Amino acid sequence: MNEDLKKLNSLHKKISFMLSIIVFLIYFSFIYLVAFDIGFLSNNFLFNLNNGLLCSLIVITLCLLITGIYVWWNNSFYEIELKKIKKIE
């Protein structure tokens, strides 16, 4: 296997693992709140919406944002570098 391809593969694994850990932490932080601090989630926040609804919308938005960041990085950097390496071989 080409050395450049190994480096690119290593970078891809690091980026995807880091973003997966971030999503994992966000999701399980919300689950922790649901399990152990239900009082916080049941308080009203704005326009009679409770904090649980607000937190769930934040979790969904952050996970979509992180997925978008991964797709953008993959399309704008990884795929381009991969095509360059394949043309060289």
A tleap script that builds the chain and sets N, CA, C and O, in Angstrom:
source leaprc.protein.ff14SB
mol = sequence {
  NMET ASN GLU ASP LEU LYS LYS LEU ASN SER
  LEU HIE LYS LYS ILE SER PHE MET LEU SER
  ILE ILE VAL PHE LEU ILE TYR PHE SER PHE
  ILE TYR LEU VAL ALA PHE ASP ILE GLY PHE
  LEU SER ASN ASN PHE LEU PHE ASN LEU ASN
  ASN GLY LEU LEU CYS SER LEU ILE VAL ILE
  THR LEU CYS LEU LEU ILE THR GLY ILE TYR
  VAL TRP TRP ASN ASN SER PHE TYR GLU ILE
  GLU LEU LYS LYS ILE LYS LYS ILE CGLU
}
set mol.1.N position { 0.843 -1.179 0.000 }
set mol.1.CA position { 0.000 0.000 0.000 }
set mol.1.C position { 0.890 1.245 0.000 }
set mol.1.O position { 1.934 1.281 0.650 }
set mol.2.N position { 0.465 2.230 -0.721 }
set mol.2.CA position { 1.204 3.480 -0.846 }
set mol.2.C position { 1.293 4.206 0.506 }
set mol.2.O position { 0.348 4.174 1.294 }
set mol.3.N position { 2.428 4.857 0.766 }
set mol.3.CA position { 2.619 5.589 2.037 }
set mol.3.C position { 1.642 6.758 2.153 }
set mol.3.O position { 1.128 7.019 3.240 }
set mol.4.N position { 1.378 7.467 1.051 }
set mol.4.CA position { 0.418 8.575 1.076 }
set mol.4.C position { -0.990 8.075 1.378 }
set mol.4.O position { -1.751 8.721 2.097 }
set mol.5.N position { -1.320 6.928 0.823 }
set mol.5.CA position { -2.633 6.344 1.080 }
set mol.5.C position { -2.776 5.931 2.544 }
set mol.5.O position { -3.850 6.077 3.127 }
set mol.6.N position { -1.708 5.421 3.135 }
set mol.6.CA position { -1.732 5.062 4.560 }
set mol.6.C position { -1.946 6.301 5.433 }
set mol.6.O position { -2.723 6.274 6.387 }
set mol.7.N position { -1.240 7.394 5.091 }
set mol.7.CA position { -1.396 8.638 5.860 }
set mol.7.C position { -2.813 9.179 5.732 }
set mol.7.O position { -3.410 9.611 6.718 }
set mol.8.N position { -3.351 9.153 4.514 }
set mol.8.CA position { -4.710 9.648 4.285 }
set mol.8.C position { -5.728 8.784 5.016 }
set mol.8.O position { -6.682 9.299 5.599 }
set mol.9.N position { -5.528 7.483 4.985 }
set mol.9.CA position { -6.428 6.576 5.692 }
set mol.9.C position { -6.366 6.803 7.199 }
set mol.9.O position { -7.392 6.768 7.879 }
set mol.10.N position { -5.173 7.035 7.716 }
set mol.10.CA position { -5.007 7.314 9.141 }
set mol.10.C position { -5.718 8.611 9.536 }
set mol.10.O position { -6.384 8.675 10.569 }
set mol.11.N position { -5.567 9.633 8.705 }
set mol.11.CA position { -6.248 10.903 8.972 }
set mol.11.C position { -7.760 10.732 8.935 }
set mol.11.O position { -8.479 11.285 9.768 }
set mol.12.N position { -8.235 9.962 7.965 }
set mol.12.CA position { -9.675 9.720 7.847 }
set mol.12.C position { -10.208 9.011 9.090 }
set mol.12.O position { -11.275 9.359 9.597 }
set mol.13.N position { -9.473 8.025 9.574 }
set mol.13.CA position { -9.893 7.309 10.781 }
set mol.13.C position { -9.905 8.224 11.995 }
set mol.13.O position { -10.816 8.149 12.820 }
set mol.14.N position { -8.891 9.096 12.112 }
set mol.14.CA position { -8.829 10.016 13.255 }
set mol.14.C position { -9.999 10.990 13.242 }
set mol.14.O position { -10.639 11.211 14.269 }
set mol.15.N position { -10.276 11.570 12.080 }
set mol.15.CA position { -11.377 12.538 11.967 }
set mol.15.C position { -12.712 11.863 12.262 }
set mol.15.O position { -13.510 12.383 13.043 }
set mol.16.N position { -12.959 10.716 11.648 }
set mol.16.CA position { -14.242 10.045 11.856 }
set mol.16.C position { -14.390 9.563 13.304 }
set mol.16.O position { -15.488 9.614 13.859 }
set mol.17.N position { -13.313 9.104 13.912 }
set mol.17.CA position { -13.376 8.666 15.309 }
set mol.17.C position { -13.640 9.856 16.232 }
set mol.17.O position { -14.444 9.755 17.158 }
set mol.18.N position { -12.970 10.976 15.986 }
set mol.18.CA position { -13.154 12.161 16.819 }
set mol.18.C position { -14.599 12.668 16.730 }
set mol.18.O position { -15.212 12.975 17.753 }
set mol.19.N position { -15.134 12.754 15.531 }
set mol.19.CA position { -16.504 13.226 15.374 }
set mol.19.C position { -17.511 12.234 15.955 }
set mol.19.O position { -18.541 12.638 16.495 }
set mol.20.N position { -17.218 10.948 15.846 }
set mol.20.CA position { -18.096 9.943 16.452 }
set mol.20.C position { -18.106 10.055 17.969 }
set mol.20.O position { -19.159 9.918 18.592 }
set mol.21.N position { -16.962 10.301 18.563 }
set mol.21.CA position { -16.878 10.474 20.019 }
set mol.21.C position { -17.664 11.708 20.453 }
set mol.21.O position { -18.344 11.678 21.478 }
set mol.22.N position { -17.579 12.786 19.685 }
set mol.22.CA position { -18.321 13.999 20.021 }
set mol.22.C position { -19.823 13.725 19.998 }
set mol.22.O position { -20.541 14.126 20.913 }
set mol.23.N position { -20.301 13.040 18.949 }
set mol.23.CA position { -21.730 12.702 18.863 }
set mol.23.C position { -22.120 11.780 20.019 }
set mol.23.O position { -23.181 11.950 20.619 }
set mol.24.N position { -21.278 10.824 20.323 }
set mol.24.CA position { -21.518 9.906 21.429 }
set mol.24.C position { -21.657 10.671 22.743 }
set mol.24.O position { -22.581 10.408 23.512 }
set mol.25.N position { -20.760 11.606 23.008 }
set mol.25.CA position { -20.810 12.392 24.244 }
set mol.25.C position { -22.058 13.272 24.312 }
set mol.25.O position { -22.682 13.382 25.368 }
set mol.26.N position { -22.420 13.888 23.209 }
set mol.26.CA position { -23.624 14.724 23.180 }
set mol.26.C position { -24.856 13.883 23.481 }
set mol.26.O position { -25.680 14.248 24.318 }
set mol.27.N position { -24.971 12.759 22.793 }
set mol.27.CA position { -26.143 11.913 22.956 }
set mol.27.C position { -26.244 11.357 24.374 }
set mol.27.O position { -27.309 11.413 24.988 }
set mol.28.N position { -25.154 10.826 24.890 }
set mol.28.CA position { -25.228 10.225 26.222 }
set mol.28.C position { -25.276 11.263 27.336 }
set mol.28.O position { -25.691 10.941 28.450 }
set mol.29.N position { -24.865 12.488 27.068 }
set mol.29.CA position { -25.102 13.572 28.039 }
set mol.29.C position { -26.592 13.845 28.158 }
set mol.29.O position { -27.107 14.071 29.253 }
set mol.30.N position { -27.272 13.822 27.037 }
set mol.30.CA position { -28.730 14.000 27.061 }
set mol.30.C position { -29.404 12.830 27.781 }
set mol.30.O position { -30.321 13.037 28.577 }
set mol.31.N position { -28.958 11.614 27.508 }
set mol.31.CA position { -29.525 10.442 28.189 }
set mol.31.C position { -29.276 10.531 29.701 }
set mol.31.O position { -30.139 10.162 30.498 }
set mol.32.N position { -28.096 11.020 30.087 }
set mol.32.CA position { -27.786 11.204 31.501 }
set mol.32.C position { -28.766 12.204 32.134 }
set mol.32.O position { -29.261 11.980 33.238 }
set mol.33.N position { -29.039 13.303 31.425 }
set mol.33.CA position { -29.994 14.277 31.942 }
set mol.33.C position { -31.375 13.656 32.108 }
set mol.33.O position { -32.048 13.891 33.111 }
set mol.34.N position { -31.793 12.873 31.140 }
set mol.34.CA position { -33.103 12.229 31.223 }
set mol.34.C position { -33.151 11.271 32.408 }
set mol.34.O position { -34.162 11.197 33.106 }
set mol.35.N position { -32.082 10.548 32.636 }
set mol.35.CA position { -32.083 9.542 33.698 }
set mol.35.C position { -31.951 10.140 35.092 }
set mol.35.O position { -32.599 9.675 36.030 }
set mol.36.N position { -31.112 11.173 35.238 }
set mol.36.CA position { -30.771 11.616 36.579 }
set mol.36.C position { -31.191 13.037 36.939 }
set mol.36.O position { -31.119 13.412 38.110 }
set mol.37.N position { -31.623 13.829 35.981 }
set mol.37.CA position { -32.020 15.200 36.298 }
set mol.37.C position { -33.301 15.569 35.562 }
set mol.37.O position { -33.353 16.554 34.826 }
set mol.38.N position { -34.325 14.762 35.776 }
set mol.38.CA position { -35.590 14.974 35.089 }
set mol.38.C position { -36.249 16.281 35.519 }
set mol.38.O position { -37.046 16.853 34.775 }
set mol.39.N position { -35.914 16.756 36.728 }
set mol.39.CA position { -36.470 18.020 37.201 }
set mol.39.C position { -36.021 19.188 36.332 }
set mol.39.O position { -36.812 20.086 36.044 }
set mol.40.N position { -34.779 19.181 35.920 }
set mol.40.CA position { -34.273 20.236 35.044 }
set mol.40.C position { -34.988 20.209 33.697 }
set mol.40.O position { -35.327 21.254 33.143 }
set mol.41.N position { -35.210 19.017 33.182 }
set mol.41.CA position { -35.834 18.905 31.866 }
set mol.41.C position { -37.307 19.269 31.876 }
set mol.41.O position { -37.864 19.628 30.839 }
set mol.42.N position { -37.945 19.180 33.036 }
set mol.42.CA position { -39.379 19.481 33.095 }
set mol.42.C position { -39.662 20.955 33.369 }
set mol.42.O position { -40.816 21.377 33.301 }
set mol.43.N position { -38.640 21.745 33.674 }
set mol.43.CA position { -38.847 23.184 33.877 }
set mol.43.C position { -39.190 23.868 32.566 }
set mol.43.O position { -38.688 23.501 31.503 }
set mol.44.N position { -40.058 24.874 32.661 }
set mol.44.CA position { -40.413 25.625 31.462 }
set mol.44.C position { -39.326 26.629 31.146 }
set mol.44.O position { -38.704 27.196 32.045 }
set mol.45.N position { -39.105 26.843 29.874 }
set mol.45.CA position { -38.031 27.726 29.433 }
set mol.45.C position { -38.580 28.972 28.748 }
set mol.45.O position { -38.464 30.071 29.289 }
set mol.46.N position { -39.153 28.825 27.611 }
set mol.46.CA position { -39.587 29.957 26.803 }
set mol.46.C position { -40.878 29.568 26.100 }
set mol.46.O position { -40.974 28.486 25.521 }
set mol.47.N position { -41.861 30.440 26.150 }
set mol.47.CA position { -43.155 30.188 25.516 }
set mol.47.C position { -43.768 28.869 25.985 }
set mol.47.O position { -44.382 28.147 25.200 }
set mol.48.N position { -43.596 28.565 27.265 }
set mol.48.CA position { -44.100 27.336 27.880 }
set mol.48.C position { -43.512 26.062 27.280 }
set mol.48.O position { -44.127 24.999 27.374 }
set mol.49.N position { -42.350 26.149 26.676 }
set mol.49.CA position { -41.636 24.949 26.223 }
set mol.49.C position { -40.723 24.499 27.346 }
set mol.49.O position { -40.066 25.320 27.986 }
set mol.50.N position { -40.681 23.218 27.583 }
set mol.50.CA position { -39.825 22.748 28.665 }
set mol.50.C position { -38.392 22.536 28.183 }
set mol.50.O position { -38.125 22.473 26.983 }
set mol.51.N position { -37.489 22.428 29.136 }
set mol.51.CA position { -36.071 22.265 28.817 }
set mol.51.C position { -35.782 20.950 28.102 }
set mol.51.O position { -34.816 20.865 27.343 }
set mol.52.N position { -36.594 19.932 28.326 }
set mol.52.CA position { -36.390 18.648 27.656 }
set mol.52.C position { -36.537 18.777 26.157 }
set mol.52.O position { -35.750 18.212 25.398 }
set mol.53.N position { -37.543 19.519 25.729 }
set mol.53.CA position { -37.739 19.742 24.302 }
set mol.53.C position { -36.590 20.567 23.726 }
set mol.53.O position { -36.084 20.268 22.645 }
set mol.54.N position { -36.190 21.588 24.443 }
set mol.54.CA position { -35.070 22.416 23.994 }
set mol.54.C position { -33.787 21.599 23.892 }
set mol.54.O position { -33.064 21.710 22.901 }
set mol.55.N position { -33.494 20.782 24.897 }
set mol.55.CA position { -32.280 19.955 24.875 }
set mol.55.C position { -32.320 18.935 23.746 }
set mol.55.O position { -31.301 18.692 23.100 }
set mol.56.N position { -33.480 18.337 23.500 }
set mol.56.CA position { -33.569 17.354 22.417 }
set mol.56.C position { -33.373 18.026 21.061 }
set mol.56.O position { -32.748 17.442 20.176 }
set mol.57.N position { -33.887 19.225 20.879 }
set mol.57.CA position { -33.660 19.958 19.633 }
set mol.57.C position { -32.187 20.332 19.468 }
set mol.57.O position { -31.656 20.304 18.358 }
set mol.58.N position { -31.539 20.677 20.561 }
set mol.58.CA position { -30.099 20.985 20.512 }
set mol.58.C position { -29.297 19.744 20.140 }
set mol.58.O position { -28.367 19.824 19.337 }
set mol.59.N position { -29.647 18.597 20.718 }
set mol.59.CA position { -28.948 17.341 20.403 }
set mol.59.C position { -29.107 17.008 18.923 }
set mol.59.O position { -28.128 16.671 18.256 }
set mol.60.N position { -30.321 17.099 18.408 }
set mol.60.CA position { -30.567 16.795 16.997 }
set mol.60.C position { -29.804 17.762 16.108 }
set mol.60.O position { -29.187 17.341 15.130 }
set mol.61.N position { -29.835 19.050 16.430 }
set mol.61.CA position { -29.151 20.056 15.617 }
set mol.61.C position { -27.640 19.842 15.626 }
set mol.61.O position { -27.002 19.906 14.575 }
set mol.62.N position { -27.069 19.592 16.789 }
set mol.62.CA position { -25.623 19.370 16.876 }
set mol.62.C position { -25.196 18.112 16.119 }
set mol.62.O position { -24.164 18.113 15.448 }
set mol.63.N position { -25.979 17.049 16.223 }
set mol.63.CA position { -25.637 15.823 15.504 }
set mol.63.C position { -25.725 16.028 13.991 }
set mol.63.O position { -24.890 15.516 13.246 }
set mol.64.N position { -26.738 16.778 13.534 }
set mol.64.CA position { -26.827 17.093 12.111 }
set mol.64.C position { -25.666 17.975 11.674 }
set mol.64.O position { -25.129 17.787 10.582 }
set mol.65.N position { -25.273 18.926 12.500 }
set mol.65.CA position { -24.156 19.797 12.182 }
set mol.65.C position { -22.846 19.005 12.084 }
set mol.65.O position { -22.056 19.217 11.164 }
set mol.66.N position { -22.625 18.111 13.019 }
set mol.66.CA position { -21.406 17.298 13.006 }
set mol.66.C position { -21.400 16.375 11.785 }
set mol.66.O position { -20.356 16.177 11.165 }
set mol.67.N position { -22.547 15.818 11.443 }
set mol.67.CA position { -22.640 14.998 10.235 }
set mol.67.C position { -22.341 15.833 8.997 }
set mol.67.O position { -21.652 15.372 8.087 }
set mol.68.N position { -22.855 17.058 8.959 }
set mol.68.CA position { -22.579 17.959 7.846 }
set mol.68.C position { -21.100 18.307 7.748 }
set mol.68.O position { -20.550 18.385 6.649 }
set mol.69.N position { -20.461 18.513 8.884 }
set mol.69.CA position { -19.019 18.805 8.894 }
set mol.69.C position { -18.248 17.617 8.327 }
set mol.69.O position { -17.315 17.801 7.545 }
set mol.70.N position { -18.628 16.404 8.714 }
set mol.70.CA position { -17.945 15.219 8.202 }
set mol.70.C position { -18.135 15.078 6.692 }
set mol.70.O position { -17.180 14.800 5.966 }
set mol.71.N position { -19.357 15.268 6.226 }
set mol.71.CA position { -19.630 15.145 4.792 }
set mol.71.C position { -18.875 16.217 4.024 }
set mol.71.O position { -18.302 15.932 2.972 }
set mol.72.N position { -18.863 17.449 4.533 }
set mol.72.CA position { -18.125 18.528 3.872 }
set mol.72.C position { -16.636 18.193 3.811 }
set mol.72.O position { -16.016 18.339 2.758 }
set mol.73.N position { -16.056 17.748 4.921 }
set mol.73.CA position { -14.632 17.411 4.943 }
set mol.73.C position { -14.338 16.261 3.986 }
set mol.73.O position { -13.351 16.283 3.251 }
set mol.74.N position { -15.207 15.262 4.008 }
set mol.74.CA position { -14.997 14.098 3.160 }
set mol.74.C position { -15.049 14.478 1.675 }
set mol.74.O position { -14.224 14.011 0.890 }
set mol.75.N position { -16.000 15.312 1.291 }
set mol.75.CA position { -16.144 15.690 -0.108 }
set mol.75.C position { -15.112 16.709 -0.563 }
set mol.75.O position { -14.665 16.668 -1.709 }
set mol.76.N position { -14.733 17.614 0.313 }
set mol.76.CA position { -13.842 18.686 -0.117 }
set mol.76.C position { -12.361 18.366 0.067 }
set mol.76.O position { -11.517 19.003 -0.563 }
set mol.77.N position { -12.032 17.412 0.898 }
set mol.77.CA position { -10.626 17.101 1.125 }
set mol.77.C position { -10.302 15.636 0.835 }
set mol.77.O position { -9.465 15.334 -0.015 }
set mol.78.N position { -10.958 14.749 1.533 }
set mol.78.CA position { -10.589 13.329 1.481 }
set mol.78.C position { -10.735 12.751 0.072 }
set mol.78.O position { -9.807 12.121 -0.437 }
set mol.79.N position { -11.876 12.957 -0.549 }
set mol.79.CA position { -12.104 12.397 -1.880 }
set mol.79.C position { -11.140 12.977 -2.908 }
set mol.79.O position { -10.675 12.259 -3.794 }
set mol.80.N position { -10.839 14.254 -2.800 }
set mol.80.CA position { -9.904 14.891 -3.737 }
set mol.80.C position { -8.513 14.300 -3.579 }
set mol.80.O position { -7.859 13.968 -4.568 }
set mol.81.N position { -8.060 14.169 -2.337 }
set mol.81.CA position { -6.735 13.585 -2.092 }
set mol.81.C position { -6.684 12.114 -2.523 }
set mol.81.O position { -5.668 11.650 -3.042 }
set mol.82.N position { -7.770 11.397 -2.308 }
set mol.82.CA position { -7.830 9.994 -2.701 }
set mol.82.C position { -7.729 9.855 -4.228 }
set mol.82.O position { -7.041 8.968 -4.733 }
set mol.83.N position { -8.417 10.734 -4.947 }
set mol.83.CA position { -8.341 10.697 -6.414 }
set mol.83.C position { -6.941 11.034 -6.893 }
set mol.83.O position { -6.466 10.443 -7.863 }
set mol.84.N position { -6.266 11.977 -6.230 }
set mol.84.CA position { -4.878 12.318 -6.599 }
set mol.84.C position { -3.957 11.123 -6.392 }
set mol.84.O position { -3.095 10.845 -7.226 }
set mol.85.N position { -4.139 10.421 -5.284 }
set mol.85.CA position { -3.299 9.256 -4.991 }
set mol.85.C position { -3.573 8.142 -6.002 }
set mol.85.O position { -2.640 7.476 -6.451 }
set mol.86.N position { -4.830 7.934 -6.361 }
set mol.86.CA position { -5.168 6.880 -7.333 }
set mol.86.C position { -4.624 7.194 -8.715 }
set mol.86.O position { -4.258 6.283 -9.458 }
set mol.87.N position { -4.564 8.488 -9.074 }
set mol.87.CA position { -4.010 8.861 -10.378 }
set mol.87.C position { -2.513 8.614 -10.436 }
set mol.87.O position { -1.968 8.292 -11.491 }
set mol.88.N position { -1.847 8.768 -9.285 }
set mol.88.CA position { -0.409 8.560 -9.222 }
set mol.88.C position { -0.062 7.087 -9.420 }
set mol.88.O position { 0.919 6.756 -10.086 }
set mol.89.N position { -0.878 6.205 -8.834 }
set mol.89.CA position { -0.576 4.765 -8.887 }
set mol.89.C position { -0.776 4.178 -10.246 }
set mol.89.O position { -0.562 2.981 -10.440 }
savepdb mol mol.pdb
quit
